[in-house]
Every structure is written in C-alpha cells, then in structure tokens.
Amino acid sequence: MRIQVGIVGAGPAGLMLSHLLHQRGVESVVLDTRTREEIEGTIRAGVLEQGSVDLMVETGVGERVKRIGMVHRGIELRFGGRGHRIDFDDLTGGRGVTIYPQHEVLKDLIARRLADGGDIRFGVSDVRVEDITGDRPRIRFTQDGTEQQLDCALVAGCDGSRTTTRSLIPSPHPRQDHFRQYPFAWFGILAEAPPSSDELIYAHHDNGFALISTRSATVQRHYLQVDPDTSVEDWSDDRIWSELHTRVAGVEIQEGPIFSKSVLHFRSFVCEPMQHGRLFLAGDAAHTVPPTGAKGMNLALADVHVLSRAMAEFFATSDRTALDAYTATALPRVWRAQHFSWWMTSMLHRMPGATGFDRHRQLAELDTVTRSRAGRTLLAENYVGTPFD
C-alpha cells in the first residue's frame, strides 16, 4: 500500500497529526500496537494550554473540551503555611488552562478520524520502519497474523517515550540525547471525592512536594513527592491522607475511596535533531518533561502543528524548506518548556540531602516569584503557554 505519510503511534501527536494532515488534503495511515480500548481507557493527566484548546476548537475536535472541560483561571502556590494565587486572567490578558484528561482528547481524535474515513490500524505488531534516508521509506507490520507493508513518502515517529523510531537516527552523530533523571518520584492517587479546591494547588513542604489536582466533579487526582524506589504497597490509604493533610496544611482536603495508586518517575529528555532523512519525531518520542509544568501533551500538539504545515507544503509544492527546518522551528518551544518544567520542579521539591540553606533559598525564591508582579507574570505566561502561531 502506498501512502503519503505513515504515522507510528496513536497518541496525541500521531492522531492530531493525522487529523491536521487530512484537513490539508494529505493522506496518512496511523499504526499502534495497542487496541482502541487500551488507548481510550488509559487514564492520564490533562492540563491543556490555551493554544491546545484553540487548536482543537479551530480544527473541529473541540466540542467536548469546551462543553465538559474545566477552565482554570489560576493556580495556587502554597508554602510557609500560606497560599499565593497566580491569577492567569490578570497576568496574561484572559488566557487560561483547561483540565481535560489525555484519554478524552484521544477519544475525540479517534472518533473524528474514523468519521472522516481515516485509516487507524489498532493492535498491530512487529512494526519496523526501514530506509528512512531513501526516497520511499517503508513500514512493515503484522496485522491479524499477516505481514503488511506501507510505502511512504514521509514517516512520523509518534510512538511515545518508549519509542523505537528514535533509534533510527544514528547516535552520537547526528543524534544527541540530552537527559536528566530526577532523584525523586510522585506517588499518585485517584480518589472518589469532591474537589478540595477550585484550582490546582502546588505545595512546598519540608516533607516534600504535594499537588492537589482534579479529574472531574467526583474524581480527584493528588500527588506526593516520594523516593524513587517507593512501591505502591508502602503507602496505606490512611498514610496517604495523613501526609496530604500535613503537606497542604490550611486546606480542607476532601477524602474518599482511593481506587488507583501509581508511582511516576521523573526525567527530562530532548532528542536533537528531531528528524533524519524522511523520518520526523514528535511528542514524547522526541522529548519528555517532568509533569510539574504540565507541558507534555501540549508540546506534542505544538510539534505536529508545525510538522503538519511543513508536510502539507512539501506535498503541495515539492519544496522541502519547511520540512528541513522542522527541528529548528520546534526546538525553541521544547527547550522553553524544559526550562519551565525544571524551574517549577526545582523550586517546589525537597532535594535529597538538602541543607537548611537550600530550604531557605527555595522559600526565598517562592517569595520573590509570588511577591513580584513580574515574577507572577513570568510563571503565568509559561503555564498557560504561548500561542502556536
């Protein structure tokens, strides 16, 4: 089968890329080893920047996010037993973020692609991308026990942080991997309870960081900073609630049955360049960020916003200028998000071996940021995100 673009991975990057390409008259096939049920049923966080919501609405997949997404106009930084609100409306000219889980975004994109006659191959295996430096790269895969082949003009590697497509870019030349592992993890819970706050609370405490978040009016998502070798069995429900009350003192935490516990490890990663030959990486296949800055899914959508335009221009005019500039165009936003995510993480978390000096320096930084309008504006503008265009 011949196709213009073969897309490996049906996550936010792959599905949005296929959707945007379709709107520009470019045909694609999306491949994923997971079933549709697995993709739509994996519950993940979702804080959408203003630009991500705008992109969904403008391209016809924003009806549900506008209807059921929860718009937040600020966040609270809590330290020293006091809360300090970062007012997005005031500081960014009315921009905000929307709480809308990633699996809901995927449901919207899958439904729209299938309604538009899109070709998504779920549950495939043995996916192999070949000859990415030639004129006609191939993707071989097995579906229903039969080996099949896509002959593509271009290939997009959108297969997440456990990517196989990234390894096709030779290392260490031209591929440079920039990596940082953080010395802590988040212990995350999902609980049946009403919201504890109208907005997200980022809490700095001597015991470690805590985040009060939400999924819906009846399901809440909270996190505690823990050692990276922590296991789920180490934390009973009573211990979790007790520690949340301690770290977010002064806020009435609403308790309820906990139905999910997980440990999330932290790392920052950037692959440079994000392309080689006729292969182009997007989303977590190219970069990952700590979740403190809420940037992961937003970066994936920003990547394919750039990539879809470059691919469409290539097919319309045979001009590779925009394609060749993909990495140079996308990477500045990636590194800004890396800096913001690192900054939020380092400012709010207790570092192993931290001294009294380190603790007071963190508190002074938080005080400086929240006391100054310029500091609050810097945080707010980065949190809500800059426009894609």
C-alpha positions in Angstrom: 0.0 0.0 0.0 1.3 3.4 -0.9 0.6 6.3 1.4 1.8 9.9 1.7 2.5 9.8 5.5 3.0 6.7 7.7 2.5 7.5 11.4 3.8 5.2 14.1 1.8 5.8 17.3 -1.9 6.7 18.0 -1.2 9.0 20.9 -1.9 12.8 21.0 0.9 13.5 18.5 0.1 10.8 16.0 -3.7 11.3 16.0 -3.6 15.1 15.9 -1.0 14.9 13.0 -3.3 12.6 11.0 -6.2 14.9 11.7 -4.4 18.1 10.7 -2.9 16.4 7.5 -6.4 15.3 6.5 -7.6 18.9 6.7 -4.8 19.9 4.4 -5.6 17.2 1.9 -2.7 14.8 2.9 -3.4 11.1 3.4 -2.0 9.1 6.3 -2.2 5.8 8.0 -1.8 5.5 11.8 -0.4 2.3 13.4 -0.4 1.4 17.0 0.3 -1.9 18.9 -2.4 -1.1 21.4 -6.1 -1.7 20.9 -8.6 1.1 20.7 -9.9 0.1 24.1 -6.5 0.3 25.7 -5.7 3.7 24.2 -9.1 5.2 25.2 -9.0 3.5 28.6 -5.6 4.6 29.9 -6.3 7.4 32.3 -3.7 10.1 32.2 -3.4 13.7 33.3 -4.5 16.5 31.1 -3.9 20.2 31.6 -4.4 21.8 28.2 -2.8 25.2 27.4 -4.9 27.9 25.8 -3.2 27.2 22.5 -4.0 23.5 22.6 -7.7 24.2 23.3 -7.7 26.8 20.5 -6.2 24.2 18.1 -8.8 21.6 18.9 -11.7 24.1 18.6 -10.4 25.6 15.3 -10.0 22.1 13.7 -13.3 20.7 14.7 -12.4 18.4 17.6 -13.2 20.8 20.4 -16.9 20.4 21.1 -16.4 18.2 24.2 -13.5 20.0 25.6 -15.5 23.2 25.5 -18.5 21.5 27.0 -17.1 19.4 29.8 -13.5 20.6 30.2 -12.9 22.6 33.4 -11.4 26.0 32.7 -9.0 27.2 35.4 -8.0 30.9 35.6 -5.2 30.5 38.1 -3.2 28.1 40.4 -2.1 28.4 44.0 1.5 28.1 45.2 1.4 27.1 48.9 4.4 27.5 51.1 5.1 28.5 54.7 1.5 27.6 55.6 0.1 30.2 53.3 -1.5 30.2 49.8 -0.4 32.6 47.0 -2.7 32.7 43.9 -1.3 33.2 40.4 -4.1 35.0 38.6 -3.9 34.0 34.9 -6.7 36.3 33.9 -5.0 39.4 35.3 -1.5 38.4 34.3 -1.9 37.0 30.8 -4.8 39.1 29.4 -7.5 36.5 29.9 -5.7 33.3 28.9 -6.1 30.1 31.0 -5.8 26.3 31.0 -8.4 23.6 30.7 -8.5 20.4 32.8 -9.3 17.7 30.2 -7.6 14.3 30.6 -5.5 13.0 27.8 -7.6 9.9 27.1 -10.6 12.2 26.4 -8.5 14.1 23.8 -7.7 10.7 22.3 -11.4 9.7 22.2 -12.2 12.9 20.4 -9.4 12.5 17.8 -10.1 8.8 17.1 -13.8 9.5 16.7 -13.2 12.3 14.3 -10.6 10.4 12.2 -12.9 7.4 11.8 -15.8 9.7 11.0 -13.6 11.3 8.3 -12.7 7.9 6.9 -9.2 7.9 8.4 -7.1 4.8 8.5 -6.1 3.8 12.0 -4.7 0.3 12.5 -5.1 -0.8 16.1 -3.5 -3.8 17.7 -0.7 -4.3 15.1 2.7 -5.9 16.0 6.3 -6.2 14.7 6.3 -2.6 13.5 9.6 -1.9 11.6 10.5 1.3 9.8 13.0 0.9 7.1 15.0 3.0 4.6 14.3 6.4 6.1 17.1 8.0 4.1 15.8 6.8 0.8 13.1 8.3 -1.4 10.4 5.7 -0.4 10.7 4.6 3.3 8.8 1.5 4.3 6.8 0.5 7.4 6.4 -3.3 7.8 4.0 -4.6 10.4 1.8 -7.6 11.2 -2.0 -7.3 11.4 -4.3 -10.2 12.0 -1.4 -12.6 11.5 -0.5 -11.2 8.1 2.7 -9.2 7.4 1.9 -5.9 5.6 3.9 -3.0 4.2 3.3 0.7 3.8 5.4 2.5 1.2 5.5 6.1 2.4 6.8 9.4 1.2 7.3 10.5 4.8 7.3 8.8 8.2 6.3 10.3 11.6 7.6 8.7 14.8 4.9 9.5 17.3 5.4 6.3 19.4 5.9 7.8 22.8 8.7 7.7 25.3 9.4 4.0 24.7 9.9 4.8 21.0 11.6 2.5 18.5 11.6 5.1 15.8 14.0 7.4 17.6 16.8 4.8 17.5 16.7 5.0 13.7 18.5 8.4 13.9 22.2 7.4 14.2 23.9 8.3 17.6 26.0 10.1 18.5 26.0 11.7 15.1 23.7 13.3 14.2 21.6 12.4 17.2 22.4 14.0 20.5 20.4 12.8 23.6 20.1 15.4 26.3 18.9 13.7 29.5 18.4 14.4 33.2 17.0 11.9 35.8 15.5 13.4 38.9 16.2 11.9 42.4 12.5 11.6 43.4 9.2 10.4 42.1 5.5 11.2 42.5 3.1 8.9 44.3 -0.3 9.5 42.5 -3.8 8.5 43.6 -7.2 8.7 42.1 -10.0 9.0 44.7 -13.8 9.2 44.6 -14.3 12.6 46.3 -15.5 16.1 45.6 -12.8 18.7 44.7 -10.7 20.1 47.5 -10.0 23.3 45.6 -11.4 25.2 42.6 -7.8 25.4 41.2 -4.7 23.3 41.4 -2.5 23.7 44.5 1.2 23.3 44.3 2.5 22.9 47.8 6.1 23.2 49.1 6.7 21.5 52.4 9.7 20.2 54.4 8.3 16.6 54.0 8.2 17.1 50.2 6.1 18.5 47.4 2.3 17.8 47.1 -0.1 18.6 44.3 -3.9 18.9 44.7 -5.4 18.3 41.3 -8.7 17.1 39.8 -10.2 15.0 37.1 -13.9 15.7 37.5 -16.6 16.7 40.0 -16.4 13.3 41.5 -12.8 12.0 40.8 -9.7 13.7 42.2 -6.0 13.3 41.4 -3.4 14.0 44.0 0.3 13.5 44.2 3.0 13.3 46.9 6.8 13.5 46.4 8.4 10.2 47.4 11.7 8.4 47.0 12.1 6.8 43.5 12.3 3.3 45.0 8.9 3.6 46.6 6.4 0.9 45.9 2.6 1.2 46.0 2.5 -1.2 48.9 4.4 1.2 51.1 1.5 3.6 51.3 -1.8 2.7 53.0 -4.8 4.9 52.4 -4.6 6.4 55.9 -0.9 7.2 55.4 -1.7 9.0 52.1 -4.5 11.1 53.5 -2.4 12.0 56.6 0.5 13.1 54.6 -1.6 15.2 52.2 -3.2 17.0 55.2 0.3 17.7 56.6 1.9 18.9 53.4 -1.1 21.1 52.3 -1.9 22.4 55.8 -4.6 25.1 55.9 -6.6 23.5 53.0 -9.5 21.2 53.7 -8.6 18.0 51.7 -11.7 16.1 50.8 -11.2 12.4 51.4 -12.8 9.4 49.6 -12.2 5.8 48.5 -8.9 5.6 46.6 -9.2 3.3 43.6 -5.9 3.8 41.9 -2.3 4.2 43.1 0.9 4.6 41.0 4.5 5.8 41.2 5.6 8.2 38.5 9.3 8.7 37.9 10.8 12.0 36.7 13.1 12.8 33.8 13.9 15.5 31.3 14.9 14.4 27.8 15.4 16.0 24.4 16.5 14.3 21.2 18.3 16.6 18.8 17.7 16.7 15.8 14.0 15.6 15.7 14.4 14.4 12.2 16.6 12.4 9.9 16.1 11.7 6.2 12.3 11.2 5.8 11.7 10.4 9.5 10.2 13.1 11.8 9.8 12.7 15.5 7.0 14.4 17.5 5.8 14.3 21.1 7.3 12.0 23.7 9.3 10.2 21.0 11.4 13.4 20.8 11.2 14.8 24.3 9.8 14.3 27.8 9.3 16.8 30.6 8.6 16.5 34.3 4.9 16.8 34.9 5.3 19.8 37.3 4.9 22.2 34.4 2.0 20.4 32.7 3.7 20.6 29.3 3.9 17.0 27.9 0.7 16.7 25.8 0.9 20.4 24.9 4.3 20.0 23.4 3.1 17.0 21.3 0.3 19.1 19.8 2.6 22.1 19.2 5.1 19.7 17.4 2.5 18.4 15.0 1.0 21.8 14.4 4.4 22.8 12.9 5.0 19.4 11.3 1.6 19.1 9.5 2.2 22.5 7.8 5.6 21.5 6.7 4.4 18.2 5.3 1.5 19.8 3.5 3.8 22.3 1.9 6.1 19.5 0.7 3.3 17.6 -0.9 1.7 20.7 -2.5 5.0 22.2 -3.9 7.8 19.6 -3.5 9.6 22.2 -1.5 11.5 20.8 1.5 12.4 24.1 3.1 9.8 23.9 5.9 10.5 20.2 6.4 14.2 20.7 6.7 13.6 23.5 9.2 11.2 21.4 11.4 13.7 20.8 14.2 14.9 24.4 14.2 11.3 25.6 14.3 10.0 23.2 17.0 13.0 23.0 19.4 12.9 26.5 20.9 9.4 25.9 22.3 10.6 22.5 23.6 13.6 24.0 25.4 11.5 26.8 26.9 9.1 24.1 28.2 12.1 22.1 29.5 13.3 25.2 31.4 9.9 26.0 32.9 9.3 22.4 34.0 12.8 22.2 35.5 12.3 25.5 37.2 8.9 24.6 38.8 10.3 21.2 39.8 13.5 22.6 41.4 11.6 25.4 43.2 8.9 23.2 44.8 10.5 19.8 45.6 12.7 18.8 48.5 16.0 17.7 47.1 17.8 14.7 48.8 20.5 15.9 51.1 19.1 19.5 51.1 20.6 21.7 53.8 19.0 24.5 55.8 20.5 26.9 53.3 18.8 25.0 50.4 15.4 25.1 52.2 15.6 28.9 52.9 16.8 29.6 49.4 13.8 27.8 48.0 11.4 29.7 50.2 13.1 33.0 49.2 12.7 32.1 45.5 9.0 31.3 46.0 8.6 34.6 48.0 10.3 36.5 45.2 8.2 35.0 42.5 4.8 35.5 44.3 5.7 38.9 45.7 6.6 40.4 42.4 4.1 41.0 39.6 6.9 40.4 37.1 7.6 37.0 38.8 3.9 36.0 38.8 3.6 37.1 35.2 6.6 35.0 34.1 5.1 31.9 35.8 1.6 32.6 34.4 2.7 33.2 30.8 4.7 30.0 30.8 2.0 28.0 32.5 -0.9 29.0 30.1 1.5 28.7 27.1 2.3 30.9 24.2 0.1 30.8 21.1 1.0 28.2 18.5 1.2 30.7 15.7 
